[in-house]
Amino acid sequence: MLEPLHACNLSCVGCGRIREYEDSISSKLSLEECIQSVDECEAPVVSLCGGEPLMYPQIDVLVQEIIKRKRHIYLCSNGVLVSKVIERFQPSPYLLFNIHLDGTKDYHDKIVMQKGVFDKAIHAIKMLKEAGFQVCTNTTIYRDTDTADVIRLFSMLTELNVDGILISPAYGFEECDPSIFLDRNDIKEKFRRIDESSSQFSWYSTPIYRDFLKGDKDLECSLWANVTRNLSGWKAPCYLITDGHFDTYKDLKEQVQWENYGPGKDKRCSNCMSHVGFEPTVALGTQNTLLDTMKLISWNLFN
């Protein structure tokens, strides 16, 4: 997870980033620092996030440099600026635009606290698809998320021929109103209802992770497999929790006491079922059964 900057053109109700790093909201990593971080970590996938990464002045050059290294990119965006920057990018099998949508028009605009954002995001998806880009979407589920509304959103996105859908429960950032977040039992109940009507959708979230969200599968958090580099350094221990920052990726790997984190170990992890920690566990296969493996093969072949 590479955050070139923390600045954003929105102020979403559930975003801890713009609140945690408000003192550095106007700063950004240099292009050289971003590229050095990519080389240092050697992760096969780089998620460009923030903040709003399309606000980064050299975002197109950064994308080109990452593609040169044959790394896959998830370019995360709220979609608002896509129409202004799309000509600076070229479609590539290594580049995937990840547009954030938390519901249909009324609900999404409420979450991002600005009217018209949903329409701009849908317009961005259409523009990107017409230009030949790969596009997925990312949806965060809150306590007041209407499951029927989410299903309507996913049906709309399917009609727009998005390449895949990512979904995750919101993490309860300390900087935000705690009443908007779900606890672990509520997450399982809500995702069971979503799953009842989701078989027709093209998922980027793996079936094993979705089983976990429903409570049908136990997974441990592999937070060390999805690390974050931002303005302050290598963030420890994960994208969601901050106990410090390290100057190098090597120091992060060797000095963080990874075994001290996760549900049942740290109270801040008690209700966390976020994709950033648990999807890597699925990818690593450390807890996959034979049935899980068969599900993943089917998902890769036919999704």
C-alpha positions in Angstrom: 0.0 0.0 0.0 1.8 3.1 -1.2 0.4 6.5 -0.1 2.1 9.3 -2.1 0.0 11.8 -0.2 -2.7 12.1 2.4 -4.6 15.0 0.8 -8.1 14.2 -0.5 -10.8 16.1 -2.3 -13.4 14.4 -0.1 -14.0 14.0 3.7 -15.7 10.7 4.1 -17.4 9.9 7.4 -15.5 6.6 7.9 -12.0 7.7 6.8 -9.4 7.7 9.5 -6.6 8.7 7.1 -7.5 12.4 6.6 -8.0 12.7 10.4 -5.0 10.7 11.6 -2.5 12.5 9.3 -4.1 16.0 9.3 -0.8 17.6 10.3 0.8 16.4 7.0 -2.2 16.7 4.8 -0.5 19.2 2.5 2.8 17.2 2.2 3.7 14.4 -0.3 6.4 11.9 -1.0 8.8 12.7 -3.8 8.6 10.6 -6.9 12.1 9.3 -6.1 10.9 8.2 -2.6 7.8 6.4 -4.1 9.9 4.5 -6.6 12.5 3.7 -4.0 9.8 2.2 -1.8 8.5 0.1 -4.6 12.0 -1.3 -5.2 12.7 -1.8 -1.5 9.6 -3.9 -0.8 9.5 -5.9 -4.1 5.8 -6.6 -3.6 4.1 -8.1 -6.7 1.1 -5.8 -6.3 1.2 -2.0 -5.4 -2.0 -0.4 -4.2 -1.7 3.3 -4.9 -4.0 4.9 -2.3 -4.1 7.9 0.1 -5.8 10.3 0.3 -6.7 10.6 -3.4 -3.7 9.5 -5.4 -5.0 11.2 -8.6 -4.1 14.5 -6.8 -0.5 13.5 -6.8 1.2 15.7 -9.5 3.4 12.9 -10.9 0.9 10.0 -10.6 1.2 9.1 -14.3 5.0 9.0 -14.1 4.8 6.9 -11.0 2.4 4.4 -12.6 4.7 4.1 -15.6 7.7 3.4 -13.4 5.8 0.7 -11.5 4.7 -0.9 -14.7 8.3 -0.9 -16.0 9.0 -3.1 -13.0 6.2 -5.4 -14.0 4.3 -4.9 -10.8 0.5 -4.9 -10.8 -1.2 -1.7 -9.7 -4.4 -1.0 -8.0 -4.9 2.7 -8.6 -7.5 3.6 -5.9 -9.7 6.6 -6.5 -13.0 8.1 -5.6 -13.5 8.8 -9.3 -14.0 12.6 -9.1 -10.8 13.5 -11.0 -10.7 10.7 -13.6 -12.1 12.8 -16.4 -9.3 15.4 -15.9 -6.4 12.9 -15.9 -7.4 10.0 -18.0 -5.4 11.1 -21.0 -2.2 10.9 -19.0 -2.6 7.1 -18.7 -2.5 4.2 -21.1 -4.3 0.9 -20.7 -2.0 -1.9 -19.5 -2.5 -5.5 -18.2 -0.6 -4.3 -15.1 -2.9 -1.3 -14.4 -6.3 -1.6 -12.7 -8.4 1.4 -11.6 -10.2 0.8 -8.3 -13.2 3.1 -7.9 -14.7 3.4 -4.5 -18.5 3.2 -4.2 -20.3 2.5 -0.9 -23.9 2.4 -2.2 -26.2 3.9 -4.8 -26.5 7.6 -5.2 -28.2 8.9 -2.1 -26.2 6.7 0.3 -22.8 7.1 -1.3 -23.1 10.9 -1.4 -24.1 10.8 2.2 -21.0 8.8 3.2 -18.6 11.0 1.2 -20.5 14.1 2.5 -20.8 15.7 -0.9 -23.6 15.6 -3.5 -22.9 14.5 -7.0 -19.9 12.3 -6.3 -21.8 9.1 -7.1 -22.6 10.4 -10.6 -19.0 11.4 -11.2 -17.8 8.0 -10.1 -20.2 6.2 -12.5 -19.1 8.5 -15.3 -15.5 7.7 -14.5 -16.2 4.0 -14.7 -17.8 4.4 -18.1 -15.0 6.6 -19.4 -12.3 4.1 -18.2 -14.1 1.1 -19.7 -14.6 2.8 -23.0 -10.9 3.7 -23.1 -9.9 0.1 -22.6 -8.8 0.2 -18.9 -9.4 -2.5 -16.4 -11.8 -1.3 -13.7 -12.9 -2.8 -10.4 -14.8 -1.2 -7.5 -14.4 -1.2 -3.8 -17.3 -1.1 -1.4 -17.1 -0.5 2.4 -19.9 -1.8 4.6 -21.1 0.3 7.6 -23.7 -0.3 10.3 -26.4 1.7 8.4 -25.6 0.1 5.0 -28.8 -1.2 3.5 -28.0 -4.6 2.0 -30.7 -4.2 -0.6 -29.0 -1.0 -1.7 -25.7 -2.7 -2.0 -27.2 -5.4 -4.2 -28.7 -2.7 -6.4 -25.3 -1.1 -6.7 -23.6 -4.4 -7.6 -26.3 -5.0 -10.3 -25.7 -1.6 -11.7 -21.9 -2.2 -11.8 -22.4 -5.6 -13.4 -24.4 -3.9 -16.2 -21.4 -1.4 -16.6 -19.2 -4.5 -17.1 -16.7 -3.8 -14.3 -14.0 -6.3 -14.1 -14.6 -7.1 -10.5 -16.1 -6.1 -7.2 -14.2 -5.8 -3.9 -16.0 -5.6 -0.6 -15.0 -5.2 3.0 -16.5 -4.1 6.4 -15.4 -0.7 7.6 -12.6 -0.7 10.2 -13.5 1.3 13.3 -11.0 4.1 13.2 -10.6 5.8 16.6 -10.7 9.2 14.9 -14.3 8.6 13.6 -17.7 8.2 15.2 -17.8 4.6 16.6 -21.5 4.3 16.1 -21.1 3.9 12.3 -19.1 0.7 12.5 -20.2 -2.9 12.9 -19.0 -5.4 15.5 -17.9 -8.9 14.5 -21.3 -10.5 14.9 -23.1 -7.8 13.0 -20.6 -8.1 10.2 -21.3 -11.8 9.8 -25.1 -11.2 9.8 -25.0 -8.4 7.2 -22.6 -10.3 4.9 -24.8 -13.4 5.0 -27.7 -11.3 3.8 -25.5 -9.8 1.0 -24.3 -13.2 0.0 -27.8 -14.5 -0.6 -28.2 -12.4 -3.7 -24.6 -12.1 -4.9 -23.9 -15.2 -7.0 -24.4 -13.3 -10.3 -21.7 -10.7 -9.6 -18.1 -10.8 -10.8 -16.1 -10.8 -7.6 -12.5 -9.7 -7.0 -13.0 -10.6 -3.3 -12.2 -14.3 -3.0 -14.9 -16.8 -2.1 -12.8 -17.8 0.9 -12.7 -14.3 2.3 -16.4 -13.9 1.7 -17.0 -17.2 3.6 -15.0 -15.7 6.4 -17.2 -12.5 6.4 -20.3 -14.7 6.7 -18.8 -16.6 9.6 -18.4 -19.8 7.7 -14.6 -19.8 7.8 -12.0 -18.9 10.3 -9.0 -16.9 9.1 -6.0 -15.5 10.9 -4.8 -12.0 10.0 -1.6 -11.8 7.9 -1.0 -8.1 8.4 2.7 -8.5 7.6 1.8 -9.5 4.1 0.2 -6.2 3.2 2.4 -3.4 4.4 2.0 0.4 4.0 4.5 3.1 3.1 3.5 6.7 3.6 4.9 10.2 4.4 6.0 9.1 7.8 7.7 5.9 6.7 6.8 2.2 6.8 3.7 2.2 8.9 3.5 -0.3 11.8 1.8 -2.6 12.2 -0.7 -2.3 9.4 -2.7 0.0 7.1 -5.4 0.4 9.8 -3.4 0.7 13.1 -0.5 3.0 13.8 2.0 2.2 16.6 4.9 3.8 14.8 6.8 4.2 11.5 10.1 2.7 10.3 12.7 4.2 8.0 13.1 1.0 6.0 11.1 -2.0 5.0 13.7 -4.3 6.5 13.4 -2.6 9.9 9.6 -3.0 9.7 9.8 -6.7 9.0 12.4 -7.4 11.6 11.3 -5.2 14.5 7.5 -5.3 14.6 6.2 -8.0 17.0 3.7 -9.3 14.5 2.5 -12.1 16.8 1.1 -9.5 19.2 -1.6 -8.4 16.7 -4.9 -9.8 15.4 -8.3 -10.7 16.9 -7.9 -12.0 20.5 -4.4 -10.4 20.8 -5.0 -6.6 20.5 -8.3 -5.0 21.4 -8.1 -2.7 18.4 -8.3 -5.9 16.2 -11.3 -7.4 18.0 -13.9 -6.4 15.4 -11.6 -6.2 12.4 -12.4 -8.4 9.4 -11.0 -6.1 6.8 -9.7 -7.4 3.5 -6.2 -5.8 4.0 -5.3 -8.4 6.7 -7.4 -11.4 5.8 -7.3 -11.6 2.0 -3.5 -12.1 2.1 -4.1 -15.2 4.3 -6.2 -16.6 1.5 -3.6 -15.8 -1.1 -0.9 -17.4 1.0 -3.0 -20.5 1.4 -1.9 -21.2 5.0 -5.4 -22.1 6.2 -7.0 -23.3 3.0 -8.7 -26.7 3.0 -9.0 -28.9 -0.1 -12.5 -27.5 -0.6 -11.2 -23.9 -0.3 -8.6 -24.7 -3.0 -11.3 -26.1 -5.3 -13.4 -22.9 -4.7 -10.4 -20.7 -5.6 -9.7 -22.7 -8.8 -13.4 -22.3 -9.9 -13.3 -18.6 -9.0 -10.2 -18.0 -11.0 -11.5 -20.0 -14.0 -15.1 -18.8 -14.2 -15.3 -15.5 -12.3 
